[in-house]
Amino acid sequence: MKTEDITGKTPDELKKMLLDLRKEQLNVRFQKMGGQLSNTSQVRKTRRTIAKIKTALNAPVVVASTAKKTTAKKTVSKKTASKAA
């Protein structure tokens, strides 16, 4: 699955896709262990698609926490500057 397909979806849709892919990953692993898996690259594709979805779900949280950290650093530097003066 392409990244563009993932970024256009809502968080609820992404969570549903993630659940479906986890089930698929479990089935693929069992097929691999049982020797029934004909397309061995399916394991890798499923794992990477799960990672893309998890990244898309967590991306807004990372941006918000980074913004808070930079604001906090600026506040601390102003207080330090006023104490030094």
Biopython code that builds the backbone (N, CA, C, O; Angstrom):
import numpy as np
from Bio.PDB.StructureBuilder import StructureBuilder

atoms = [
    (1, "MET", "N", (0.834, -1.165, 0.000)),
    (1, "MET", "CA", (0.000, 0.000, 0.000)),
    (1, "MET", "C", (0.887, 1.239, 0.000)),
    (1, "MET", "O", (1.910, 1.285, 0.683)),
    (2, "LYS", "N", (0.488, 2.228, -0.762)),
    (2, "LYS", "CA", (1.272, 3.447, -0.878)),
    (2, "LYS", "C", (0.948, 4.402, 0.262)),
    (2, "LYS", "O", (-0.143, 4.359, 0.831)),
    (3, "THR", "N", (1.899, 5.259, 0.587)),
    (3, "THR", "CA", (1.744, 6.214, 1.673)),
    (3, "THR", "C", (0.624, 7.207, 1.380)),
    (3, "THR", "O", (-0.078, 7.627, 2.300)),
    (4, "GLU", "N", (0.444, 7.586, 0.129)),
    (4, "GLU", "CA", (-0.601, 8.524, -0.238)),
    (4, "GLU", "C", (-1.982, 7.961, 0.089)),
    (4, "GLU", "O", (-2.887, 8.702, 0.472)),
    (5, "ASP", "N", (-2.140, 6.643, -0.065)),
    (5, "ASP", "CA", (-3.414, 6.008, 0.250)),
    (5, "ASP", "C", (-3.700, 6.072, 1.747)),
    (5, "ASP", "O", (-4.854, 6.193, 2.159)),
    (6, "ILE", "N", (-2.671, 5.993, 2.542)),
    (6, "ILE", "CA", (-2.828, 5.964, 3.991)),
    (6, "ILE", "C", (-3.100, 7.358, 4.544)),
    (6, "ILE", "O", (-3.938, 7.514, 5.432)),
    (7, "THR", "N", (-2.410, 8.370, 4.036)),
    (7, "THR", "CA", (-2.539, 9.715, 4.597)),
    (7, "THR", "C", (-3.909, 10.328, 4.336)),
    (7, "THR", "O", (-4.305, 11.247, 5.054)),
    (8, "GLY", "N", (-4.630, 9.864, 3.358)),
    (8, "GLY", "CA", (-5.945, 10.410, 3.041)),
    (8, "GLY", "C", (-7.071, 9.841, 3.883)),
    (8, "GLY", "O", (-8.223, 10.233, 3.698)),
    (9, "LYS", "N", (-6.784, 8.939, 4.793)),
    (9, "LYS", "CA", (-7.825, 8.277, 5.581)),
    (9, "LYS", "C", (-7.933, 8.884, 6.975)),
    (9, "LYS", "O", (-6.998, 9.509, 7.474)),
    (10, "THR", "N", (-9.091, 8.686, 7.588)),
    (10, "THR", "CA", (-9.320, 9.182, 8.943)),
    (10, "THR", "C", (-8.667, 8.245, 9.950)),
    (10, "THR", "O", (-8.364, 7.101, 9.614)),
    (11, "PRO", "N", (-8.446, 8.704, 11.175)),
    (11, "PRO", "CA", (-7.845, 7.839, 12.195)),
    (11, "PRO", "C", (-8.661, 6.577, 12.482)),
    (11, "PRO", "O", (-8.089, 5.524, 12.763)),
    (12, "ASP", "N", (-9.993, 6.673, 12.415)),
    (12, "ASP", "CA", (-10.819, 5.485, 12.646)),
    (12, "ASP", "C", (-10.617, 4.446, 11.543)),
    (12, "ASP", "O", (-10.553, 3.247, 11.813)),
    (13, "GLU", "N", (-10.518, 4.917, 10.303)),
    (13, "GLU", "CA", (-10.273, 3.999, 9.184)),
    (13, "GLU", "C", (-8.891, 3.360, 9.315)),
    (13, "GLU", "O", (-8.713, 2.176, 9.029)),
    (14, "LEU", "N", (-7.922, 4.155, 9.748)),
    (14, "LEU", "CA", (-6.567, 3.621, 9.906)),
    (14, "LEU", "C", (-6.513, 2.570, 11.010)),
    (14, "LEU", "O", (-5.815, 1.565, 10.875)),
    (15, "LYS", "N", (-7.243, 2.794, 12.097)),
    (15, "LYS", "CA", (-7.265, 1.811, 13.181)),
    (15, "LYS", "C", (-7.904, 0.506, 12.724)),
    (15, "LYS", "O", (-7.450, -0.574, 13.101)),
    (16, "LYS", "N", (-8.956, 0.600, 11.913)),
    (16, "LYS", "CA", (-9.598, -0.607, 11.378)),
    (16, "LYS", "C", (-8.638, -1.344, 10.451)),
    (16, "LYS", "O", (-8.527, -2.569, 10.511)),
    (17, "MET", "N", (-7.938, -0.590, 9.587)),
    (17, "MET", "CA", (-6.965, -1.203, 8.687)),
    (17, "MET", "C", (-5.853, -1.877, 9.478)),
    (17, "MET", "O", (-5.400, -2.964, 9.121)),
    (18, "LEU", "N", (-5.416, -1.229, 10.554)),
    (18, "LEU", "CA", (-4.353, -1.782, 11.375)),
    (18, "LEU", "C", (-4.779, -3.105, 11.994)),
    (18, "LEU", "O", (-4.001, -4.058, 12.030)),
    (19, "LEU", "N", (-6.008, -3.164, 12.479)),
    (19, "LEU", "CA", (-6.519, -4.401, 13.064)),
    (19, "LEU", "C", (-6.585, -5.510, 12.022)),
    (19, "LEU", "O", (-6.206, -6.648, 12.297)),
    (20, "ASP", "N", (-7.068, -5.178, 10.823)),
    (20, "ASP", "CA", (-7.145, -6.168, 9.749)),
    (20, "ASP", "C", (-5.759, -6.658, 9.339)),
    (20, "ASP", "O", (-5.564, -7.848, 9.089)),
    (21, "LEU", "N", (-4.802, -5.740, 9.272)),
    (21, "LEU", "CA", (-3.444, -6.129, 8.881)),
    (21, "LEU", "C", (-2.770, -6.990, 9.951)),
    (21, "LEU", "O", (-1.995, -7.888, 9.624)),
    (22, "ARG", "N", (-3.057, -6.724, 11.211)),
    (22, "ARG", "CA", (-2.493, -7.569, 12.278)),
    (22, "ARG", "C", (-3.023, -8.992, 12.167)),
    (22, "ARG", "O", (-2.282, -9.952, 12.376)),
    (23, "LYS", "N", (-4.309, -9.129, 11.836)),
    (23, "LYS", "CA", (-4.888, -10.464, 11.632)),
    (23, "LYS", "C", (-4.250, -11.144, 10.422)),
    (23, "LYS", "O", (-3.937, -12.334, 10.451)),
    (24, "GLU", "N", (-4.065, -10.364, 9.363)),
    (24, "GLU", "CA", (-3.424, -10.909, 8.161)),
    (24, "GLU", "C", (-1.986, -11.334, 8.464)),
    (24, "GLU", "O", (-1.525, -12.371, 7.987)),
    (25, "GLN", "N", (-1.284, -10.530, 9.257)),
    (25, "GLN", "CA", (0.090, -10.852, 9.615)),
    (25, "GLN", "C", (0.152, -12.174, 10.381)),
    (25, "GLN", "O", (1.048, -12.988, 10.157)),
    (26, "LEU", "N", (-0.794, -12.378, 11.272)),
    (26, "LEU", "CA", (-0.846, -13.622, 12.027)),
    (26, "LEU", "C", (-1.071, -14.812, 11.095)),
    (26, "LEU", "O", (-0.404, -15.839, 11.220)),
    (27, "ASN", "N", (-2.016, -14.668, 10.157)),
    (27, "ASN", "CA", (-2.297, -15.749, 9.210)),
    (27, "ASN", "C", (-1.092, -16.045, 8.320)),
    (27, "ASN", "O", (-0.783, -17.205, 8.048)),
    (28, "VAL", "N", (-0.419, -14.994, 7.874)),
    (28, "VAL", "CA", (0.746, -15.169, 7.000)),
    (28, "VAL", "C", (1.872, -15.882, 7.751)),
    (28, "VAL", "O", (2.554, -16.741, 7.192)),
    (29, "ARG", "N", (2.059, -15.519, 9.016)),
    (29, "ARG", "CA", (3.104, -16.181, 9.810)),
    (29, "ARG", "C", (2.809, -17.668, 9.998)),
    (29, "ARG", "O", (3.713, -18.500, 9.921)),
    (30, "PHE", "N", (1.536, -17.998, 10.245)),
    (30, "PHE", "CA", (1.169, -19.404, 10.394)),
    (30, "PHE", "C", (1.363, -20.168, 9.089)),
    (30, "PHE", "O", (1.816, -21.313, 9.094)),
    (31, "GLN", "N", (1.018, -19.528, 7.969)),
    (31, "GLN", "CA", (1.221, -20.173, 6.672)),
    (31, "GLN", "C", (2.701, -20.401, 6.418)),
    (31, "GLN", "O", (3.091, -21.437, 5.880)),
    (32, "LYS", "N", (3.521, -19.441, 6.803)),
    (32, "LYS", "CA", (4.964, -19.563, 6.600)),
    (32, "LYS", "C", (5.520, -20.724, 7.421)),
    (32, "LYS", "O", (6.322, -21.518, 6.928)),
    (33, "MET", "N", (5.089, -20.814, 8.669)),
    (33, "MET", "CA", (5.580, -21.898, 9.527)),
    (33, "MET", "C", (5.104, -23.253, 9.043)),
    (33, "MET", "O", (5.815, -24.248, 9.184)),
    (34, "GLY", "N", (3.900, -23.305, 8.470)),
    (34, "GLY", "CA", (3.357, -24.566, 7.991)),
    (34, "GLY", "C", (3.824, -24.940, 6.605)),
    (34, "GLY", "O", (3.502, -26.022, 6.115)),
    (35, "GLY", "N", (4.580, -24.063, 5.961)),
    (35, "GLY", "CA", (5.090, -24.345, 4.622)),
    (35, "GLY", "C", (4.059, -24.147, 3.532)),
    (35, "GLY", "O", (4.250, -24.642, 2.421)),
    (36, "GLN", "N", (2.977, -23.445, 3.805)),
    (36, "GLN", "CA", (1.916, -23.249, 2.824)),
    (36, "GLN", "C", (2.014, -21.901, 2.115)),
    (36, "GLN", "O", (1.273, -21.654, 1.164)),
    (37, "LEU", "N", (2.897, -21.041, 2.551)),
    (37, "LEU", "CA", (3.002, -19.699, 1.985)),
    (37, "LEU", "C", (3.790, -19.753, 0.676)),
    (37, "LEU", "O", (4.962, -20.131, 0.662)),
    (38, "SER", "N", (3.137, -19.373, -0.418)),
    (38, "SER", "CA", (3.815, -19.407, -1.717)),
    (38, "SER", "C", (4.526, -18.088, -2.005)),
    (38, "SER", "O", (5.557, -18.077, -2.678)),
    (39, "ASN", "N", (3.990, -16.979, -1.504)),
    (39, "ASN", "CA", (4.581, -15.666, -1.748)),
    (39, "ASN", "C", (5.229, -15.193, -0.442)),
    (39, "ASN", "O", (4.561, -14.601, 0.407)),
    (40, "THR", "N", (6.508, -15.451, -0.288)),
    (40, "THR", "CA", (7.183, -15.130, 0.968)),
    (40, "THR", "C", (7.378, -13.637, 1.185)),
    (40, "THR", "O", (7.629, -13.209, 2.312)),
    (41, "SER", "N", (7.269, -12.843, 0.143)),
    (41, "SER", "CA", (7.415, -11.399, 0.305)),
    (41, "SER", "C", (6.195, -10.782, 0.989)),
    (41, "SER", "O", (6.237, -9.621, 1.397)),
    (42, "GLN", "N", (5.122, -11.539, 1.116)),
    (42, "GLN", "CA", (3.904, -11.042, 1.754)),
    (42, "GLN", "C", (4.157, -10.702, 3.222)),
    (42, "GLN", "O", (3.538, -9.783, 3.758)),
    (43, "VAL", "N", (5.060, -11.435, 3.877)),
    (43, "VAL", "CA", (5.388, -11.166, 5.273)),
    (43, "VAL", "C", (5.975, -9.767, 5.397)),
    (43, "VAL", "O", (5.571, -8.991, 6.263)),
    (44, "ARG", "N", (6.908, -9.455, 4.548)),
    (44, "ARG", "CA", (7.582, -8.157, 4.578)),
    (44, "ARG", "C", (6.629, -7.016, 4.222)),
    (44, "ARG", "O", (6.653, -5.967, 4.865)),
    (45, "LYS", "N", (5.794, -7.212, 3.204)),
    (45, "LYS", "CA", (4.846, -6.184, 2.784)),
    (45, "LYS", "C", (3.851, -5.870, 3.894)),
    (45, "LYS", "O", (3.542, -4.704, 4.143)),
    (46, "THR", "N", (3.358, -6.889, 4.549)),
    (46, "THR", "CA", (2.394, -6.690, 5.633)),
    (46, "THR", "C", (3.036, -5.937, 6.790)),
    (46, "THR", "O", (2.437, -5.016, 7.345)),
    (47, "ARG", "N", (4.244, -6.325, 7.149)),
    (47, "ARG", "CA", (4.948, -5.675, 8.255)),
    (47, "ARG", "C", (5.195, -4.197, 7.955)),
    (47, "ARG", "O", (5.029, -3.351, 8.833)),
    (48, "ARG", "N", (5.583, -3.888, 6.746)),
    (48, "ARG", "CA", (5.865, -2.507, 6.372)),
    (48, "ARG", "C", (4.596, -1.656, 6.279)),
    (48, "ARG", "O", (4.610, -0.475, 6.625)),
    (49, "THR", "N", (3.515, -2.252, 5.818)),
    (49, "THR", "CA", (2.258, -1.521, 5.758)),
    (49, "THR", "C", (1.768, -1.188, 7.169)),
    (49, "THR", "O", (1.244, -0.099, 7.404)),
    (50, "ILE", "N", (1.936, -2.116, 8.099)),
    (50, "ILE", "CA", (1.587, -1.857, 9.498)),
    (50, "ILE", "C", (2.411, -0.688, 10.027)),
    (50, "ILE", "O", (1.882, 0.177, 10.724)),
    (51, "ALA", "N", (3.678, -0.657, 9.707)),
    (51, "ALA", "CA", (4.549, 0.429, 10.163)),
    (51, "ALA", "C", (4.111, 1.771, 9.575)),
    (51, "ALA", "O", (4.137, 2.786, 10.271)),
    (52, "LYS", "N", (3.713, 1.787, 8.311)),
    (52, "LYS", "CA", (3.253, 3.032, 7.682)),
    (52, "LYS", "C", (1.990, 3.551, 8.362)),
    (52, "LYS", "O", (1.852, 4.754, 8.587)),
    (53, "ILE", "N", (1.078, 2.653, 8.687)),
    (53, "ILE", "CA", (-0.167, 3.059, 9.333)),
    (53, "ILE", "C", (0.110, 3.587, 10.733)),
    (53, "ILE", "O", (-0.455, 4.603, 11.138)),
    (54, "LYS", "N", (0.968, 2.908, 11.468)),
    (54, "LYS", "CA", (1.295, 3.367, 12.817)),
    (54, "LYS", "C", (1.982, 4.724, 12.786)),
    (54, "LYS", "O", (1.752, 5.558, 13.661)),
    (55, "THR", "N", (2.814, 4.948, 11.795)),
    (55, "THR", "CA", (3.477, 6.239, 11.641)),
    (55, "THR", "C", (2.454, 7.336, 11.338)),
    (55, "THR", "O", (2.534, 8.434, 11.888)),
    (56, "ALA", "N", (1.497, 7.033, 10.464)),
    (56, "ALA", "CA", (0.465, 8.020, 10.122)),
    (56, "ALA", "C", (-0.412, 8.336, 11.333)),
    (56, "ALA", "O", (-0.836, 9.479, 11.505)),
    (57, "LEU", "N", (-0.685, 7.348, 12.162)),
    (57, "LEU", "CA", (-1.506, 7.579, 13.355)),
    (57, "LEU", "C", (-0.772, 8.422, 14.387)),
    (57, "LEU", "O", (-1.397, 9.220, 15.085)),
    (58, "ASN", "N", (0.525, 8.261, 14.495)),
    (58, "ASN", "CA", (1.293, 8.967, 15.516)),
    (58, "ASN", "C", (1.881, 10.289, 15.040)),
    (58, "ASN", "O", (2.391, 11.049, 15.863)),
    (59, "ALA", "N", (1.831, 10.586, 13.774)),
    (59, "ALA", "CA", (2.463, 11.785, 13.236)),
    (59, "ALA", "C", (1.945, 13.091, 13.848)),
    (59, "ALA", "O", (2.772, 13.926, 14.214)),
    (60, "PRO", "N", (0.647, 13.321, 13.982)),
    (60, "PRO", "CA", (0.191, 14.582, 14.583)),
    (60, "PRO", "C", (0.634, 14.739, 16.039)),
    (60, "PRO", "O", (0.873, 15.859, 16.492)),
    (61, "VAL", "N", (0.743, 13.663, 16.755)),
    (61, "VAL", "CA", (1.166, 13.717, 18.152)),
    (61, "VAL", "C", (2.615, 14.170, 18.249)),
    (61, "VAL", "O", (2.960, 14.939, 19.147)),
    (62, "VAL", "N", (3.455, 13.717, 17.357)),
    (62, "VAL", "CA", (4.867, 14.084, 17.364)),
    (62, "VAL", "C", (5.026, 15.573, 17.090)),
    (62, "VAL", "O", (5.837, 16.233, 17.740)),
    (63, "VAL", "N", (4.275, 16.109, 16.149)),
    (63, "VAL", "CA", (4.375, 17.524, 15.802)),
    (63, "VAL", "C", (3.918, 18.381, 16.977)),
    (63, "VAL", "O", (4.552, 19.391, 17.282)),
    (64, "ALA", "N", (2.835, 17.997, 17.639)),
    (64, "ALA", "CA", (2.320, 18.775, 18.766)),
    (64, "ALA", "C", (3.292, 18.756, 19.944)),
    (64, "ALA", "O", (3.507, 19.786, 20.582)),
    (65, "SER", "N", (3.878, 17.603, 20.236)),
    (65, "SER", "CA", (4.805, 17.533, 21.363)),
    (65, "SER", "C", (6.090, 18.292, 21.062)),
    (65, "SER", "O", (6.690, 18.853, 21.979)),
    (66, "THR", "N", (6.525, 18.329, 19.824)),
    (66, "THR", "CA", (7.712, 19.080, 19.450)),
    (66, "THR", "C", (7.462, 20.572, 19.619)),
    (66, "THR", "O", (8.345, 21.296, 20.080)),
    (67, "ALA", "N", (6.282, 21.041, 19.257)),
    (67, "ALA", "CA", (5.954, 22.455, 19.396)),
    (67, "ALA", "C", (5.943, 22.866, 20.868)),
    (67, "ALA", "O", (6.396, 23.959, 21.207)),
    (68, "LYS", "N", (5.437, 22.011, 21.735)),
    (68, "LYS", "CA", (5.414, 22.317, 23.164)),
    (68, "LYS", "C", (6.823, 22.395, 23.728)),
    (68, "LYS", "O", (7.111, 23.254, 24.561)),
    (69, "LYS", "N", (7.700, 21.514, 23.285)),
    (69, "LYS", "CA", (9.074, 21.509, 23.775)),
    (69, "LYS", "C", (9.802, 22.791, 23.385)),
    (69, "LYS", "O", (10.529, 23.358, 24.202)),
    (70, "THR", "N", (9.621, 23.251, 22.160)),
    (70, "THR", "CA", (10.319, 24.463, 21.729)),
    (70, "THR", "C", (9.783, 25.674, 22.472)),
    (70, "THR", "O", (10.551, 26.583, 22.788)),
    (71, "THR", "N", (8.491, 25.715, 22.760)),
    (71, "THR", "CA", (7.914, 26.819, 23.521)),
    (71, "THR", "C", (8.483, 26.838, 24.927)),
    (71, "THR", "O", (8.813, 27.899, 25.457)),
    (72, "ALA", "N", (8.599, 25.659, 25.533)),
    (72, "ALA", "CA", (9.133, 25.571, 26.885)),
    (72, "ALA", "C", (10.592, 26.027, 26.923)),
    (72, "ALA", "O", (11.007, 26.683, 27.879)),
    (73, "LYS", "N", (11.356, 25.694, 25.917)),
    (73, "LYS", "CA", (12.759, 26.090, 25.883)),
    (73, "LYS", "C", (12.883, 27.611, 25.782)),
    (73, "LYS", "O", (13.751, 28.202, 26.424)),
    (74, "LYS", "N", (12.030, 28.247, 24.988)),
    (74, "LYS", "CA", (12.082, 29.694, 24.842)),
    (74, "LYS", "C", (11.734, 30.380, 26.157)),
    (74, "LYS", "O", (12.339, 31.391, 26.513)),
    (75, "THR", "N", (10.765, 29.836, 26.873)),
    (75, "THR", "CA", (10.372, 30.412, 28.162)),
    (75, "THR", "C", (11.512, 30.327, 29.157)),
    (75, "THR", "O", (11.787, 31.289, 29.874)),
    (76, "VAL", "N", (12.175, 29.187, 29.204)),
    (76, "VAL", "CA", (13.289, 29.006, 30.132)),
    (76, "VAL", "C", (14.420, 29.967, 29.788)),
    (76, "VAL", "O", (15.028, 30.544, 30.689)),
    (77, "SER", "N", (14.710, 30.147, 28.527)),
    (77, "SER", "CA", (15.809, 31.014, 28.132)),
    (77, "SER", "C", (15.501, 32.485, 28.482)),
    (77, "SER", "O", (16.425, 33.231, 28.804)),
    (78, "LYS", "N", (14.250, 32.912, 28.428)),
    (78, "LYS", "CA", (13.889, 34.272, 28.793)),
    (78, "LYS", "C", (14.076, 34.482, 30.297)),
    (78, "LYS", "O", (14.565, 35.528, 30.724)),
    (79, "LYS", "N", (13.686, 33.492, 31.092)),
    (79, "LYS", "CA", (13.847, 33.606, 32.542)),
    (79, "LYS", "C", (15.316, 33.658, 32.922)),
    (79, "LYS", "O", (15.713, 34.417, 33.806)),
    (80, "THR", "N", (16.114, 32.850, 32.252)),
    (80, "THR", "CA", (17.552, 32.816, 32.510)),
    (80, "THR", "C", (18.171, 34.153, 32.136)),
    (80, "THR", "O", (19.050, 34.645, 32.843)),
    (81, "ALA", "N", (17.732, 34.737, 31.053)),
    (81, "ALA", "CA", (18.262, 36.023, 30.593)),
    (81, "ALA", "C", (17.911, 37.138, 31.576)),
    (81, "ALA", "O", (18.737, 38.015, 31.829)),
    (82, "SER", "N", (16.700, 37.120, 32.132)),
    (82, "SER", "CA", (16.296, 38.168, 33.061)),
    (82, "SER", "C", (17.036, 38.058, 34.384)),
    (82, "SER", "O", (17.314, 39.076, 35.018)),
    (83, "LYS", "N", (17.358, 36.846, 34.813)),
    (83, "LYS", "CA", (18.119, 36.654, 36.049)),
    (83, "LYS", "C", (19.559, 37.149, 35.878)),
    (83, "LYS", "O", (20.152, 37.695, 36.808)),
    (84, "ALA", "N", (20.103, 36.953, 34.694)),
    (84, "ALA", "CA", (21.489, 37.344, 34.441)),
    (84, "ALA", "C", (21.635, 38.869, 34.370)),
    (84, "ALA", "O", (22.705, 39.404, 34.661)),
    (85, "ALA", "N", (20.564, 39.564, 33.983)),
    (85, "ALA", "CA", (20.636, 41.019, 33.794)),
    (85, "ALA", "C", (20.518, 41.755, 35.075)),
    (85, "ALA", "O", (20.560, 42.986, 35.085)),
]
sb = StructureBuilder()
sb.init_structure("model")
sb.init_model(0)
sb.init_chain("A")
sb.init_seg("    ")
for serial, (resi, resn, name, xyz) in enumerate(atoms, 1):
    if name == "N":
        sb.init_residue(resn, " ", resi, " ")
    sb.init_atom(name, np.array(xyz, "f"), 0.0, 1.0, " ", f" {name:<3s}", serial, name[0])
structure = sb.get_structure()
